[in-house]
Amino acid sequence: MATYFFDTCALLYRYADEPNVDRAQLRRVRRLISDRRAKNYVADLSVIEVASGLAAARRRHNWSLRKFDSMYGEFFEDLASEKVRLRAVTQRELVSATHILRFAGVIKRLKLQSADAIIAECCRELAVESGERVVFYTADWKLYFILRSIDRFKRALSLRYLGQGKGGIPPTT
């Protein structure tokens, strides 16, 4: 059984039917999450990030409050049915995320958001604990680019960028 972990921006493909999103990628995320044989995870931090992402989409597209509530409700239905499982962020993962921020933000001078570092570290820890390679999906090129340059992520995860590769870099590791 495959194990997948979704960064919030990739998870949003499941709920928000954005007009500018690659339809094949949208279908892929929806198919993976609907597959009862797969184990799909998100960090508990994604609960608030999904609300924020859907609210931003609502403002961008002038969607109704009813549509927002429907999309957010669908997320909670997926949690209740365990199509998507929440993984609690631990103190250890928070500390490890600060090391990622130091490496990426200070040493490499790359812009990495704190929530992205926490979610990525939460996924890496899941892979270490389970002893299996976890597939990490993101729609954030900067995050994908950074993680693929860090050995501890390359060893534990298969990274998947939901989009086209850039500058000769493929969208998968």
C-alpha positions in Angstrom: 0.0 0.0 0.0 1.5 3.4 -1.0 1.8 6.2 1.4 1.3 9.8 0.2 1.8 13.1 2.1 0.3 16.2 0.7 1.6 19.7 1.2 -1.4 22.0 1.6 -1.1 23.6 -1.8 -1.3 20.2 -3.4 -4.1 19.1 -1.1 -6.2 22.1 -2.3 -6.3 20.5 -5.7 -8.8 18.0 -4.2 -11.3 20.7 -3.1 -10.9 23.9 -5.1 -11.6 23.7 -8.8 -9.2 26.5 -9.8 -9.4 27.4 -13.5 -5.6 27.9 -13.9 -4.7 24.4 -12.5 -3.4 21.7 -14.8 -6.4 19.3 -15.1 -4.3 16.2 -15.3 -2.6 17.1 -12.0 -6.0 17.9 -10.4 -7.3 14.5 -11.4 -4.2 12.8 -10.1 -4.6 14.3 -6.6 -8.3 13.5 -6.6 -7.7 9.9 -7.7 -5.0 9.3 -5.1 -7.1 10.6 -2.3 -10.1 8.6 -3.4 -8.0 5.4 -3.6 -9.0 3.4 -0.5 -5.8 1.3 -0.7 -3.6 4.4 -0.3 -2.6 6.0 3.0 -2.9 9.7 2.6 -1.5 12.1 5.2 -1.4 15.8 5.8 0.1 17.7 8.8 -2.4 19.0 11.3 -1.2 22.5 10.4 -3.0 21.9 7.0 -6.4 22.2 8.7 -5.9 26.0 9.1 -4.0 26.3 5.8 -6.9 24.6 3.9 -9.3 27.2 5.4 -6.9 30.0 4.4 -6.4 28.6 0.9 -10.1 28.1 0.2 -10.8 31.6 1.5 -8.2 33.1 -0.8 -9.8 31.1 -3.7 -13.2 32.4 -2.7 -12.0 36.0 -2.8 -10.1 35.5 -6.1 -13.1 33.9 -7.9 -15.9 35.6 -6.0 -17.3 32.2 -5.0 -20.3 32.1 -2.7 -20.0 31.4 1.0 -22.0 28.2 0.3 -19.3 27.0 -2.1 -16.6 27.7 0.5 -18.5 25.8 3.2 -19.1 22.9 0.8 -15.4 22.6 -0.1 -14.2 22.9 3.5 -16.9 20.4 4.5 -15.6 18.0 1.9 -12.2 18.2 3.5 -13.6 17.3 6.9 -15.5 14.4 5.3 -12.2 13.1 3.9 -10.7 13.4 7.4 -13.7 11.6 9.1 -13.6 8.8 6.5 -9.8 8.6 6.8 -9.3 9.2 3.1 -6.9 11.8 4.5 -5.2 11.3 7.9 -3.9 14.1 10.1 -0.4 13.7 11.4 0.3 15.8 14.5 3.4 18.0 14.3 5.8 17.1 17.2 8.2 19.3 19.1 11.0 17.3 17.4 9.7 18.2 14.0 9.5 21.9 14.9 13.1 21.9 16.0 14.1 20.0 12.8 12.2 22.6 10.7 14.3 25.4 12.2 17.4 23.6 10.9 15.8 23.4 7.4 15.1 27.1 7.6 18.7 27.8 8.6 20.1 25.8 5.8 17.7 27.0 3.1 17.1 30.5 4.2 20.4 31.5 5.7 23.1 29.4 4.1 21.5 28.9 0.7 19.7 32.2 0.7 16.5 30.6 -0.6 13.1 31.8 0.6 11.3 29.1 2.5 8.2 29.6 4.6 8.1 28.3 8.2 4.9 26.3 7.6 6.4 24.7 4.5 9.4 23.6 6.5 7.2 22.2 9.3 5.0 20.2 6.8 8.0 18.9 5.0 9.7 17.8 8.2 6.4 16.2 9.4 6.4 14.1 6.2 10.1 13.1 6.5 9.5 12.0 10.1 6.6 9.8 9.0 8.9 8.1 6.4 11.6 7.5 9.0 9.1 6.2 11.6 7.3 3.9 9.1 10.6 2.7 7.5 9.1 3.2 4.0 9.6 5.8 1.3 6.7 8.3 1.4 5.7 10.2 -1.7 5.4 13.9 -1.0 3.2 16.0 -3.3 3.6 19.7 -3.5 2.5 22.4 -6.0 5.1 24.8 -4.6 8.2 24.9 -6.9 10.4 26.7 -4.4 9.6 24.0 -1.8 10.2 21.2 -4.2 13.5 22.8 -5.4 14.8 23.2 -1.8 13.8 19.7 -0.6 15.4 18.0 -3.6 18.7 19.7 -2.6 18.7 18.3 1.0 20.0 14.7 1.3 17.8 13.7 4.3 14.7 14.5 2.2 16.0 12.7 -0.9 16.8 9.6 1.1 13.4 9.4 2.9 11.0 10.8 0.3 10.0 10.6 -3.3 9.3 14.2 -4.2 6.5 15.1 -6.7 6.0 18.5 -8.0 2.5 19.1 -9.5 3.6 21.0 -12.5 6.2 21.0 -15.2 9.9 20.8 -14.3 11.9 24.0 -14.7 15.5 24.7 -15.8 16.1 21.1 -16.7 15.0 19.9 -13.3 12.4 17.1 -13.6 9.2 17.3 -11.5 10.0 14.0 -9.7 12.9 12.6 -7.7 
